[in-house]
Amino acid sequence: MAARIISFIVALFVLPGLAFAHGPTRQKASESVVIDAAPEAVWARIAEFGDMSWHPRIAMTDAAEGNEKGSIRTLGFTDGGMMEEELSKYDAAKMSYSTFIGHVNVDLLPATNYSSTITIKPAEDGAKSEVTWRAAFYRGYPNNDPPAELNDEAAIAGITAYIREGLDNLKATVESGS
């Protein structure tokens, strides 16, 4: 009986600490935009993995392997700094592709292990397009007690802003015919 009581007391003190020992949890962000153009026209603007000129934060891109799975594109940001993003899935028929950034520059995006998928679907009987960009990631500081600029909230806000800016500029670019 005494052993059970001691085990219970130990569990009361040890188990709560283990809940915090696992580190960060995976976060998600998802944004959509409706663009006044047919899905094929929108896809034509984003279909080339090596061209991300539609995103206002990206100054240059390069993807030597093009749209092949495993292709790496180098992203040069307008604020300076570079990152490499890998194409993990590409489906032209479904107008969708997925990417992964294993080594995120947290000065540019406050997250780690970033993966995303961009998909275009017909809206309003195909006269318009709905573009959805979903991302999953961890906060920029992988250990416990992250600084405010690299915590879960900062990661969600930073990735959401990055996605929103990209979608809004894609909409403006396609609708203006640029």
Sequence and secondary structure as in RCSB ss.txt:
>XXXX:A:sequence
MAARIISFIVALFVLPGLAFAHGPTRQKASESVVIDAAPEAVWARIAEFGDMSWHPRIAMTDAAEGNEKGSIRTL
GFTDGGMMEEELSKYDAAKMSYSTFIGHVNVDLLPATNYSSTITIKPAEDGAKSEVTWRAAFYRGYPNNDPPAEL
NDEAAIAGITAYIREGLDNLKATVESGS
>XXXX:A:secstr
 HHHHHHHHHHHHHHHHHHHHT    EEEEEEEEESS HHHHHHHH  TT  TTSTTEEEEEETTTTSTT EEEE
EETTS EEEEEEEEEETTTTEEEEEESS  TTTSSEEEEEEEEEEEEETTTTEEEEEEEEEEEES  SSS  GGG
SHHHHHHHHHHHHHHHHHHHHHHHHHT 
